Amino acid sequence: TRACSAYCAATLVSSRRRCSFSSGIGRRISGPWFSALCAVAAGLMLWELARMIRSLRARRDVLIGVAGGLSVLAALALPGPWGLAFLLLPAAAGLLLLPAGRRLFVAYGLAILVAAWGLATFRAENGVVWLAWLVAVVVVTDVAGYFAGRALGGPRFWPRISPRKTWSGTIAGWVGAGLTGFGFEWLMPGGHELIWVSAILSFAAQMGDIAESAIKRRMGVKDSSHLIPGHGGLMDRFDGLLGATLAAMIVVELLLPVRLF
């Protein structure tokens, strides 16, 4: 009996430590700090987009980026459609200030802002495990696609836009994402649905990468900026996460109506 009591007590203490540890991680990357991080990233990516369109006025590009970051913070702070309406203001500013590429700026700029708002909102509603799952799906998709494409080669997925992407790498990304969803089943109540949902988000991440590649090819640039030395800009690093977040806003809420944490 004493041994059983000691075992139960040790198990309880261990579980409390794990809960305390995970909640501590959640507090460090949640709330105002994470919202501010999403807003800053959105502002920088909007600046990169305006810069790629070549407005030829650096101060104008900076103002558009600042407006983008502030609009995300306003959308997160204000409830309902009134908050979301602020996301339209930077797009309207682009229509007025940019000399060319206005449709492209509005379409992709709104995608950036909505994704930033959605990422912060989903993190607040569903918890840090959801965020870890989404990021893991995007990272595994990218890594699995890269190594499988190099090892297996084969037909190109979309040679006109992204000559290096192959079908073997694309499918490997789906498989890797599905396995990632399977691995997260014990952390989230989504069950086996997480497998095919992860595969869908993997495809969305790949489409986010394709979309950004198409923009760079159209604008005749190699990288969105040089904010990250040796790795280009934020759009180059987070294009997949942007696509996956936009898809998650639809898939998780409509097709997988559960709380992931």
Secondary structure, 3 states (H helix, E strand, C coil): CHHHHHHHHHHHHHHHHHHHHHHHHHHHCCHHHHHHHHHHHHHHHHHHHHHHCCCCCHHHHHHHHHHHHHHHHHHHHCCHHHHHHCCHHHHHHHHHHCCCCHHHHHHHHHHHHHHHHHHHHHHHHHCHHHHHHHHHHHHHHHHHHHHHHHHHCCCEEECCCEEEEEHHHHHHHHHHHHHHHHHCCCCCCCCCHHHHHHHHHHHHHHHHHHHHHHHHHHHCCCCCCCCECCCECHHHHHHHHHHHHHHHHHHHHHHCCCCCC
